[in-house]
Structures are given as structure tokens and as C-alpha cells.
């Protein structure tokens, strides 16, 4: 093995510069396809399935993911993988949910909320969504800053300096290229992210004496897939899963992840299996944390911050040139997501605020310009949040928790026809109030970002859904015409194009594309059960295959932890 170097050499600079120039040039080349706001925001809904996979994986994977996971594993063992595998058990449901976002035929989730509940809820959701993008970009920028700073021995730049430099890196092609440039660069950068996830492991195993060396230095609980010592018990996993299931429905970029493909199946495959690739990479991040834990004990070192574990491994295990490649991989993880978030935040502001309230008759050219400028502005606010945040894991879990409050009204509104705007308001406000009240009581201080704990979140979801149901039942229902139009769209396939004007799209049931997760009370009628397997074959087959993939990944992680076990 080549001798690792703490210095960032000319070779590392060459690799890093080559990556930056290459990916920027590629993104700008793809930007030539941008001709309208529709192509900028959603790629004209023409992306192939393999690009959708890369987009979902690249956008869903950020630099704070390996930082937070390696740090958590370094501190308390492999079982902490469930902090990021909280979505593992809900990933098969992505297959069932994906068509929702295409069939609504909207550009943003804010428009979907307006269609379901009215303009006031659409406006409130839009405000939340822009805050989500700000907080999320801040967390991932800070995560990348920690890795790059530590990986280079602190010789190049501080973590906050990396945040500022990285922001400039993705703005150029994202500003001009929109979702098309973002999606295709996500696909390319996805390969670098996979490389980043596993490139430290071979050298790390050699440094600690393989699995036998790790087991000599670490407590046996560090090698458990499920361990109370890690702070992850069955209840915590269940609540993390609930967090993911409810929250994913309201994450504002979820619509573009599912609705920009050439077909409904392209959206299903992209969202489901793009995220399965991330679950696979999480195994590499967690394993890297174990290696660092063994290295630190063996060498008598100490880490001032557990979240420096991934950077420590990069510093001590990589040879010249490979450090530059690792920094490029970290940049790839962030640039892929931040460029997508910039486009989606611009779409939200343009569609749901500017065109809805300020300039309803804005031209398409004007909308395109406003989308670019507003996305850039919100990204700058994300930089300010990054400069203020301390622990990446806390920020990461906060950005994953916040959408769950709004997920109550989105998930509930699709699963239950009787849900109305008053129930939606009650669900959001009550859940948020209970979450912060419970955390305030436990921490003794009022803060924006609390360390995630299962009990406060569980109480917030229980009371939030209770308020959602009760308020909907005791107040006036939404206009029947609006409800019927919303659910009728959800029952029609969007895969056929070129239909004569005025002809409705065919019912999805005729093509085996009816949705299992839609209007759950409708399952009490006989009609819903007729020709069951024919109507729902797309949902049923894909759902079962996704669960088989989950079993394979969990089995792989469990088997890995059995190596070298006495």
C-alpha cells in the first residue's frame, strides 16, 4: 500500500481541478436543452429510467450522510446504521407512492396541496418548503466542509471556508442547466459517490489487521446490527421508520424525483432503486466508522469531534492523488443534491408565490428568470445556516423530521377523502407544538434544532394525526367537485400521450396500474376488490420485488458483521 500523506499534493489538486472542470463543462453542455420553464423545472417530463435512478440516488445522497453515519458508528457501533436506514423499511412504499406525484400533473408539491386543500394551505406549505431547502443545503454543505477540512489535515481551508467554496462550485451549471443538467450530472456523480462509500475500506482493513484486529480493539456490541448499547432499540427503529414514511411525502423535491420521467414506471424505478443504492452505500459508511474506531484505539489517538471520523480515515489511509479523488467525491455528493435543490426551490417560489400572487400573467421567459434568481437566493440562505450549525447529525435529523409535520396533511389527504383544510391545519400545528413542547420540557431550553429522540416525535405524530382526523370530522368537508377532480386524476394513467383534445386519460385499472395506497376507506366497497390482481398488478409485483431487495441488503449487512466472530 502506498504511504498515506497528510499533505494535499499537486496530484490531488490535479484530480480535484479535473473533476470540477469536467463536471461543470458537462452540466453546461446539458444546459443547451433548456428552452422553457417546464424544461428547467421538470426536464419536460422526458427523463429515462436510468437517469431517474441516478437522480434519486445523487439527490438523496449528500456529504453529511457519510459524515453523520461514520461518526455515529465510530461512537456507538454498527447498529447506528438505522439512523439512516430509517427509510430502509419504507423504500418499498416508494414504488406505491411514486405515481401520486406524476398524476397530479403539477410542478411543485405546493400546487398539489392547493389542489387538495385550497390556496391558503398551498401558501403555508410553500413557505415551509423553502425553509426545508435552506436547512437541508446548510446541513449537507457543513458535512462536506468537515470531511474536506479534516481529510486535508486542515492545510487547505476551514470547514466554513469549504462551505463557501463548494457553493460556488455547483451554482454555475445548476443556474443555467436546471433539472436536466442536475439529473444528468447526478447520474455521473453517482458513480463517484459509490466510489467514496467504499474506497477507504480495503486500506482501513489492512491498517487495523482485518476483522480480527477490529474485534480485538472494539467491544462486541459494535458489531451488532441491532444493539441497545448503540441507543437504537426496536421502538426507536419503528419511530424512525414512521418519521421517514410520513416525512418523505412532504419533502418538496419528491415531486421532481417521481414526475420527471418518461413514464410512471420510470418514476417508480428511479425513486425506489435509486434509494436502494443509497441503502447499499450506507453499509460502507458505517463500516468506515468501525475501522476508524479501531484505528484510534490502536494508535492512541483521539478525535475532538466524532463527526471527524470520515475525514480522519481519508487523511490517514489515502495515498497522494486519492485524497484529491476523495475530495472530488465529497463535492460530487453535494453538488448533485444542491443543484437539484436550487432548481426545486426556484420552482416553488416561481409557481406558488410569484405566479400565484404577484404576477399571474408572467411570461414563460420571465418565470424562467425568476426561477433561477430565487433558487440562487435561497441557496445563499442555506450557506448562512451551514455557517451556524454545529453537529451535522442533529441538523440532518432535523431536516428529516420537519417534513413529517406537513406530511400528515399530504399523506392523510391522499389516503382519506374526508380530510379537509381544517384537519390539515390542526395536524400540522398540533404535531409541531407537541414536538417542541416535549423537547423543551426534556432539554430545559427552547431551540430550533433539537437532538432527535423517539419519544417526542412519537407523541407529536400521535397527537397530530389525532387532531387531523378529529378536526376533519367535526368541520365542513371540502367541495365535492374539488375532491372528485383530485381523486379522478389519481386514478388515471399518465403514460399515454397524444390523446385527442378533450378525451380523458384512460383509467389506470385498465392497464394494471391502479394504486393500492389511495382512498383507503374505499376498500370497504365491493367494487374495489373486483379483478384485484389485474387492477393492481404493477403495484403488487413491484412492491414484492422491492421487499426482496430490502431483505438482500439487510442480510448483506448482517453477514458482514458475522465475519471473524468467535
N, C-alpha and C positions, 0 to 999 in steps of 0.2 A: 504493500500500500504506500502511495506517495505520502510524503510527510505533510501533514496539515500545516497551514500557515495562518497566523493571525493577521497578517498584512493583506490588504486588498491590492493585489498586484496589477501590473499593466495588462496581464492576460485576463484578469477578472473584469477590468474596465472595458477591454475589447469585447468580451462576451456580452456585457451589460449594454454597451453602446450599440452593438449589432442587433440585439433584441429590440431595443427601443426604436431604432430607425426602421427595422423591418416591420414590426407590428403597426407602427404609425403609418408607414407607407401603404401597407395592406389595407388598413382601415380607411385611409383617404381614397384609395383606389375603389373600394366598395361604395364610397360616398357618391360616386358618379351616378348611382342608381336612384338617388333621391330626387324626385320630381314634384312631390306634393307633401302635404302634412300627413296624409294617410300612409305614404311610404316611409316617412320619417318616424312616425309613432308606432306603426304596426307592420312595416315591411310589406304593405298591400296584402297581408294575409296569404303569402305565397311561399313561405319558407319550407323546405323539405324536412322530412322527419329527422334525418341525421344532423341537420343544423339545429333543429329543435332540441335534440338530446344535448348537444354541445352548449346551447344557450342556457338550458335549465341547469346543467352541471356548472358551467362557468359563472352564471349569475348567482347561483345558490352557494357557491364556494368562495369564501373571502379569506384574506390573510389572518383575520382574527380567529378563524376556525382552528387551524393547526396551533396557533399561539395558545389559545384557551385550552384546547384539548391536551396538548403536550404538557402544559403547566399543571392541569388538574391531575393527569396521570402521574406526573413526577411527584406530586404532593400526596396523593391518596390511593393510587393504584389504577389498574386497567378498568375496573368497574365504573369509573367515572366516564367511560365512553358513552354512557346513557344520557349524559347531559346534551350530547349532540345526536345520539341515537334516539332521542325522544321522538323524532319523526320516523324512525325505522318502522314502527308498528302502524303508522298511518300511511306510509308510502303507497301500499296497495289501494288505498282510498283515492289517491290522486287519479287513478285510472277511471274511477267512477265520477269524480268531480270535474275533470278537465272539460267535458263538453258544455258545462254550465257557461263558461266564460266565452266560448265561441258562439253559442246560440243566443246569447243576449244581444249580439251584434253591436257592441259598443266599443269605444276606445279605452275607457277607464272604468274602474270599479265604482267611482263616484257616479257615473252615469247609470250603472246598474242599480245602485242604491236609489237614485232618483226615480227610476222606472218602477221600483218596487214600493217605495215609501213616500215619494214626493221630494220636491226641491230642497226643503229645509234639511232633511237628513243627508241628502247628497252633498250639500254645502259643508255640513259638520264633518262628514267623512273625508272630504277633500282636505280640510284643514288638518285633520289627524294624519292623513296620508303624506302630506308634505312634511310634517314633523317626523314621521317614520323614516322618510328618506334622509332627512338631516341627521337623525340619531344613528341610523344604520351606516351611513357613509362615514360618520365620525368614528364609530367603533372599528370598522374594518381598516380605516386609514391608520388609526392608532396601533392596531395589531401589527400591521405591516411595518410601522415605524419601529416597534420593539424588536422585531426579527432582524431587520436590516442593520439597525444600530448595533445590536449585540453580535451579529454574525460577522461584522467588520471590525470587531474589537473596539468600537466607539471611535475609530480613527477618522471616519468619513464625516459623519453627521449625527446629530442627536435624534431621538425618536420624533420629536416635533418637527425638526428640520426635514426628516424623511416624509412626514405627512404633507408638508408644503410642496416639496419637490415632486412627490408622486401625483399630487393633484394636477399639476401642470402636465404630467405625462399623458393622462387619459383624456384631457379636455379637448385636445385638438381633433382627433378623429371622431369622438363622440359628438362634439358640437356640430360638425359638418355631416357626419355619416348617419346619425340617427340609429334606429333599431337594426337596420340592415347591416351597417358597419359593426355595431355592437354584437349582433348574433353571430356573424361570420368570424369575427376576432375571438369571440367566446369559444367557438369550436376549435380554433387554432391554439388558443391559450390553454384550453382544457388539457391538452397533452402535456404542457409544462406543469400544470397543477398536479397531474398524476405523477409525473417525474419527481416533483418536490415532495410528494407524500411518502415516497419510498426510497429516495436516493441516499438518505442518511443511515438506513438500517444495516446494509452489509458492513460498512466501516464501523458502525457502532457495535455490532455483534463481535467483530474482531477485536475491538478495543476493550471490551469487558469480559472476554473469554467465553463468548457464546451464551446459550441459555443456562448452562451450568454456572457460569460466572455471575450472571444476573441473579440466579436463585440463591447463590451463596451470600450475596450482599443485601438482598431485599427480603422483607417479610413475606411469607406465603400468601397473605391476603392481597398483595399487589398483583397476583396472577389470577385472581378470581374474576369471572365475568359478572358475577353478582356477589357483592360483599357489603355488609353493613358498615364495616370499617371505613369504606370509601364515602360514607354518607348517602349512598344510593340504596334504598330498600325498595320492596315491591310497591309500597304506597307512592314513593317518590317517582318511580318509573311510570306508574299509572297516571299521576298528575302531570308529569312532563308530557306524556302522550296526549292527554286531554288538552294541554296547552298548545301542542302542535296541531291537533286536529281542528280546534276552533280557530286558532290564530291564522293558520295558512289560508283560510277562506277570505280573510280580510287584508292580507298583505297586498299592497297596491300594485306591485309588479306581477302578480299572479295572472292577471288577465293576458298580458302580452306573452307570458310563458306558455299559455294554452291556446290563445286565439290567433296567433300569427302564422300558424302552419297552413299547408295546402289543404288539409283535411282534418276532420275530427280525430282520426286515428293518429295523425302526425302529432297533434297536441297531446293525446294520451301517452304515446310512446315517449315523446320528448320529456314531459313532466315527470312521468313515473321512472323511466330508466335513466334519465339524466341525474335524478336524485339518488338512484341506486348506486351509480358510480361514486357519488359523494359518500354514501354509507361505506363503500369499499375503502375509499381513501382514508376515512376516519380511523380504520384499523391501523393504518400506517402512522398516523399522528399519535395515536395512543401508545403504540409500540415504541415510538421515538421517545416518549416521556419515560417509559420504563428504562430504556437504555441510559438516558441522562441521569435518572435516579441512581442507577448502579455506578455510573462513571463518577458522579460527585462523591459518593461514599468511598469508592475505591481510591480516589485521588486526594481525599480530604479537603475538597473544595466546598464552597458554599455559594448559593445564589441569593442575591439580595431580594430578588423578585422571582417567584416560582414561574411566572409567565415569560421569563428569560430562557426557559429550558430549551425551546426550539432553536433560539439564536445561539445558545451555548453549544448545542450539538453541531450546528453549522460552523461555528468558529473553530472547534477542536477536531472535527472529523473530515473536513473537506480540504482537498489539495488546491493549489493555485489554479484558477480558471473555473473550478467547480463552485467556489464561493460566489463568483460572478454569475454563474448559472443559477444558483440558489436565489440570489437577489432578484434575478430576472423572473424566476418562478413566482416569487412573492409578489413582484409587481404585476405579473400576469393574473394572479388570483384577485388582486384588487382592481386592476384596470378593467377586467371583464365585467365585474359587478358594478363598479362606479359609473362606467359609461352607460350601462343599461339603466341604472337608477336615475342618471341625469336625464335621459330621454323620457322615462316614465314620469318623473316629477314635472318635467316641462309639459307633457301631455295633460297631466292633471290640472295644472294651473291654466293652461290654454282652453281646454274643453269645459272644465267645470267652474271656472271663475271668469276668465276673460271673455270667452264667447257666450257664456251663460248670463252674465250680469253686466259686463262692461261694454262689449262690442258684439252683440248678437249677429250683426251683418258683416263681420270681418271677412275679408277675402282669404282664400287658402294661402296665398303668399304671406299675408300678414300673420296668419295663425302659425305658419312655419317659423317666422322670425321670432314671434313671441315665445313659442315653444323652446327655441334654442336659448334665448336670453334668460327666461325664467328657470330653465334647468341649470344653467350656469350659476345663477344667483343662489339657488337652493344648495348647490354643491359647495359654494363658499361658506354657507352657514354650517354645513357638515364639517368643514375644516375647523371652524371655531369650536364646535363640540368636541372634536378629536383632541384639540389642544388642552381641553379642560378635564377629560375623562382620566381616571386612574387605572382601575382594573378592567382589562378587556373582557374577561368572562362575565362580570357583572353587567357591563354595557351590552354584551351580546345577548344575554338572557333577558335584559330589559326590552331590547328591540324585538325579541321573540314573544314577549308577554303582552306588550302594548296592543298588538293587533287582536288579541283574544277578546278584549273588551268589546271591540267593534265586530268581531266575528260572531258574537251572539246574535246580532240582528241580521247578518248576512246568511249564516248557516240556518238560523231559525226561519228566516223569510223564504228560503228555498225548500225547506223540509215541511213547512206548515203554512197552508193557505190563509189561515185565520190571523196570522201575525199582522200587526198594524204598526203605524208610526209611533203610537204612544207606548206600545210594548217595546219597540226598538229603543226609544229614548230611555225608558225605565231600565232596560237590560244594560245599556252602556253606562249610565250614570251610577246605578246601584253597584254594579260589579267594580267599577273604578273606585268608588267611595269606600267600599268594604276592603278592597286590596290595600289602599293607602292607610286606612284606619287601622287595620290589623298589623301592618308593618310598622306604623308609628307607635302603636302600643308595645310591640316587641322591641323596637330599636330605641325608643325614647326620643326620637328626633324626626322631624319632617324633612324628607329628601326626595328629589326627583327620581333617582336611581337607587333602589334597594337591592341588596343581595337576594337572589331568588331563593325562596323557601316554599315547600309544597303546601303547607297549611294555609297561609294567607291566600295563595292562589286558588286553592280548593274552595275556600269559603267564598271568594269573590265569584267564582263560576256558579256555585250552588245558588247563591242569592241572586246573581244576575239573571240566570235562566228562569228562576222562580218569579222574579219581577217581570221579566219579559212575557211569560205565559199569563200571569195574573192580570197585568195591565192590558194585554191584548183582549182578554176575555171580557173585561168589565167596561171597555170603551168601544166606540163605534168602529165597525170593520172598514177596511179600505174600499173605495169604489169598486164594484163588481167588474166593471169594464177594464180597469187597470189590472186587476188580479188575473182576469181571464186572458188578457193580452200577454202578460208576463209569462204565465204558465203554458200558454199555447206555443210561444216561441221556444220554450224549453222542451217541448215535445216534438219539435220538427227538426229534421236533419238539415245541416248546412252544407252537405257535401255536393249537392247538385247545383251547377251553375248554368247560366243561360236560359233560365225558365222564362216563358212569355210574361210580359208585364201584367201584373195583377194576379197571376197564378200563384197560389200559396205553395210554400215548400212542402214536400211530402212528409207525412208523419214518420217519425223515426222508428216506430214499432214495425212498420212495413219493411224496414231494412235491417231489423235485428238490433237497432240502436236505441231502444227505449232505455230510460235511466232508472236504475234501482233507487238512487238517492234523490227522490223528487216527490214532494207532496205525500209524506208518509201516511197521513190519515186516509189517503186514497186506497191504501192496501186493505182497508176494511170492506171494500166493494168487490163483488164477484168479477166485474169487468177487468180489474187489474190482474187477475190470475189467469185469464184466458190466453192460451198459446204462450205460456210463461217462457219456456226456453227459447222459442223462436223470437219473441219480442226483445228479450234481454240477453241474447247470446254474446254480443260484443262486450257488455259489462261482465257477464259471468266468466267467460273464458279468460279475459284479460286480468280480472281480479284474482282468479286462482293461480295464474302464472306468476303474478306479482308476489303472491304469498309464498310460492315455491322459491322465488329469488330471495326473499327475506330469510327463509329457513336456511338457504345455502350460505348467506352471509353470516348469520348468527352461528351456524355450525363451523364456518371457517374460523371465526374469532375464538370460539370455544376450543377448537382443535389446536390452534396456535398456542393457547395458554396451557395446554397439556404437555407440550414438548419439554422434556427434561424433568418432568415431575416424578419424584421418587415413588 
